[in-house]
């Protein structure tokens, strides 16, 4: 029986306030001109948003008087950046919920982010994830960022849903980019997408929302209740039938979002048990 449920999260504005803006403020930069002018100028030249912001970050920290953009500083920011309410206790609560249905059913957590891998891999919750995929810099021998070596954006994110589905996870899957295109029979898939829950907040998550919904999984959109200017954009995900549910990004135990995730997991786990019993009969 397929006895694993995958809960997959975006990171920035989903589990934490935007980590890149936080990093820029930490480095003494005004985020308004960075996003609106510097990144905006590249978007006007038909750049993709993710390589645009990564390129501008490298360029910004090469200017006179600026400290270099280093792996060590990004790691340090990851360790100290704030998380949304309830995030640090969420994972154990969801594991407990599934165990209560049937100990043979398990839940795994994954992170697919357009943010910077050397930040998210050093957060206080990084150890909770079976695997993490994010955008990456290439560094010189001093650890200074030189170039981008991985960009995770829009449909790039769906690639990693197929990694999870096929079990192409962990260190053994690295350096083998074409394995994800290998066709597998349905009974050889490690986790069917109908047992996926995907939680995201933004435009880069739309392909994942759509794919998970099409495959009968659960897609959940969240929004930051403090960023009222983004509420209209968040509701579009519901209006356009990208997701069925939209919640404030509050993961505290008694929040509506937390309760919804518990109910969705319980329902999936119960379905797995029922199908196993029918098969054995």
C-alpha positions in Angstrom: 0.0 0.0 0.0 1.1 3.6 -0.7 1.2 4.5 3.0 3.0 7.9 2.9 1.5 11.3 2.8 3.6 14.2 1.5 3.1 17.7 2.8 5.0 20.2 0.7 5.6 23.8 1.5 6.8 26.9 -0.2 8.9 29.0 2.2 8.9 32.8 1.7 5.6 34.3 2.8 4.3 30.8 3.4 6.3 29.6 6.5 8.1 32.9 7.1 8.1 36.6 6.1 10.0 37.1 2.8 13.6 36.0 3.7 15.2 38.0 0.8 13.7 41.3 1.9 14.7 40.4 5.5 18.3 39.8 4.4 18.4 43.1 2.5 17.1 45.0 5.6 19.6 43.1 7.8 22.4 44.4 5.4 21.1 48.0 5.7 19.3 48.1 2.3 16.0 49.8 1.4 13.9 47.0 0.0 11.5 49.3 -1.9 14.0 50.5 -4.6 15.6 47.1 -4.8 12.3 45.3 -5.8 10.6 48.2 -7.7 13.5 49.7 -9.5 16.4 47.4 -9.7 14.5 44.1 -10.1 11.6 45.9 -11.8 14.0 47.3 -14.5 15.0 43.7 -15.4 11.4 42.5 -15.5 10.7 45.3 -18.0 13.5 43.8 -20.1 11.6 40.4 -20.0 13.8 38.8 -17.3 12.2 36.0 -15.3 11.6 37.2 -11.8 13.7 34.7 -9.9 17.0 35.1 -11.9 16.3 38.8 -11.9 16.4 39.1 -8.1 19.3 36.7 -7.7 21.4 38.6 -10.2 20.6 42.0 -8.6 21.6 40.6 -5.2 25.0 39.6 -6.5 25.4 42.9 -8.3 24.3 44.9 -5.3 26.9 43.4 -3.0 29.7 43.9 -5.5 29.4 47.7 -5.3 31.9 49.9 -3.5 31.4 50.0 0.2 29.2 46.9 0.3 30.2 43.7 2.1 30.4 40.7 -0.1 27.4 38.4 -0.4 28.8 35.2 1.2 27.5 31.8 2.0 28.4 32.3 5.7 26.3 35.4 6.1 23.3 33.8 4.3 23.6 30.8 6.6 23.7 33.1 9.6 20.6 34.9 8.4 18.8 31.6 8.0 19.5 30.7 11.7 18.0 33.9 13.0 15.1 34.8 10.6 11.6 34.8 12.1 8.9 32.2 11.2 5.2 32.6 11.1 3.2 31.7 14.3 3.1 28.0 15.2 5.5 26.9 12.5 8.0 25.3 14.8 5.4 23.1 16.5 3.4 22.3 13.4 5.4 19.2 12.2 5.0 17.2 15.4 1.3 18.0 15.5 0.8 16.7 12.0 2.8 13.6 12.6 0.8 12.9 15.7 -2.4 13.3 13.8 -1.4 10.7 11.3 -0.2 8.2 13.9 -3.5 8.4 15.7 -5.3 7.2 12.6 -2.9 4.2 12.0 0.8 3.9 12.9 1.5 2.3 9.5 0.7 5.5 7.8 3.5 8.2 7.9 3.8 11.8 6.8 6.9 13.4 5.2 7.6 17.1 4.8 9.2 18.8 1.8 10.2 22.3 0.9 10.2 23.7 -2.7 11.2 27.4 -2.7 12.3 30.1 -5.1 14.2 31.5 -2.2 17.9 31.0 -1.5 18.9 27.5 -0.4 21.7 28.6 1.8 19.2 30.5 3.8 16.3 28.0 4.1 18.6 25.0 4.8 19.8 26.8 8.0 16.5 27.7 9.5 15.3 26.3 12.8 12.9 24.0 10.9 15.2 22.7 8.2 15.7 19.3 10.0 11.9 18.7 9.6 12.1 18.2 5.9 12.9 15.0 4.1 14.3 17.1 1.2 14.7 20.8 0.3 14.9 22.3 -3.2 15.6 26.0 -3.6 17.5 28.5 -5.8 21.3 28.3 -5.3 24.4 30.5 -5.8 27.8 29.3 -7.0 30.6 30.6 -4.7 34.3 31.2 -5.1 36.9 29.7 -2.7 36.2 32.5 -0.2 32.5 31.7 -0.2 31.5 34.8 -2.1 28.5 34.4 -4.5 29.6 34.6 -8.1 26.7 33.3 -10.1 23.4 31.3 -9.9 23.7 27.5 -10.3 20.0 26.6 -9.7 16.8 28.6 -10.3 13.5 27.4 -9.0 10.6 29.3 -10.5 7.1 28.6 -11.7 7.0 25.3 -13.5 10.5 24.5 -12.1 8.7 23.8 -8.9 6.5 21.1 -10.4 9.7 19.2 -11.3 10.3 18.6 -7.7 6.7 17.3 -7.2 7.7 14.5 -9.6 10.9 13.9 -7.6 8.7 13.3 -4.5 6.2 11.2 -6.4 9.0 8.9 -7.8 11.1 8.8 -4.6 14.1 10.8 -6.2 15.0 12.4 -2.9 18.0 12.9 -0.7 21.7 13.0 -1.5 21.6 9.9 -3.8 19.3 11.8 -6.2 21.7 14.8 -6.6 23.7 15.2 -9.8 21.2 13.1 -11.8 18.9 15.7 -13.3 17.4 13.5 -16.0 16.1 10.7 -13.7 13.0 12.7 -13.0 11.9 12.1 -16.6 12.0 8.3 -16.2 8.5 6.8 -16.7 7.3 4.6 -13.9 4.3 2.3 -13.7 1.7 3.6 -11.2 2.4 0.8 -8.7 6.1 1.8 -8.6 5.4 5.4 -7.6 6.6 6.1 -4.0 3.8 8.6 -3.2 0.8 9.2 -5.5 0.0 12.9 -6.0 -3.5 12.2 -4.6 -1.6 12.0 -1.3 0.1 15.4 -1.6 -0.8 18.5 0.3 0.8 21.6 -1.1 0.9 24.9 0.8 2.0 28.1 -0.9 1.3 31.8 -1.2 2.3 33.3 -4.5 2.4 33.4 -8.2 5.4 31.0 -8.4 3.2 28.4 -6.7 0.4 28.4 -9.3 1.8 25.5 -11.4 2.0 23.4 -8.2 -1.5 24.4 -7.1 -2.9 23.4 -10.5 -1.0 20.1 -10.8 -1.8 18.9 -7.2 -5.4 19.8 -7.6 -5.7 18.1 -11.0 -4.2 14.9 -9.4 -6.8 15.0 -6.6 -4.4 16.2 -3.9 -5.0 19.2 -1.7 -3.7 22.7 -2.6 -3.8 25.3 0.1 -3.1 29.0 -0.4 -2.0 31.2 2.5 -1.5 35.0 3.0 0.2 37.2 5.5 -2.5 39.0 7.4 -0.2 41.9 7.9 0.3 42.6 4.2 -3.2 43.8 3.3 -2.1 45.1 -0.1 -1.6 41.4 -1.1 -5.0 40.1 0.0 -6.7 40.7 -3.4 -4.0 38.7 -5.1 -4.3 35.9 -2.7 -8.1 35.6 -3.2 -7.5 35.3 -6.9 -6.2 31.8 -6.3 -9.7 30.8 -5.0 -11.6 32.9 -7.6 -9.7 31.2 -10.4 -10.2 27.7 -8.9 -6.4 27.2 -8.4 -7.1 26.2 -4.8 -10.1 25.3 -2.7 -8.8 26.9 0.6 -7.3 30.1 1.6 -6.1 30.9 5.1 -4.0 33.4 7.0 -0.4 32.0 7.5 -1.0 31.3 11.2 0.0 27.7 12.1 -0.8 27.9 15.8 -2.5 24.8 17.2 -6.0 26.2 17.2 -5.8 28.3 14.1 -8.1 27.6 11.1 -5.2 26.7 8.9 -3.7 24.3 11.4 -7.1 22.6 11.9 -7.6 22.4 8.2 -4.2 20.7 7.7 -5.0 18.2 10.5 -8.4 17.4 8.9 -6.9 17.0 5.5 -4.2 14.7 6.8 -6.6 12.6 8.8 -8.9 12.2 5.8 -6.0 11.1 3.6 -4.7 8.7 6.2 -8.2 7.2 6.8 -8.5 6.7 3.0 -5.2 4.9 2.8 -6.3 2.5 5.6 -9.6 1.8 4.0 -8.1 1.1 0.6 -5.5 -1.3 2.2 -8.3 -3.2 4.0 -10.3 -3.5 0.7 -7.2 -4.8 -1.1 -6.5 -7.4 1.6 -10.2 -8.5 1.6 
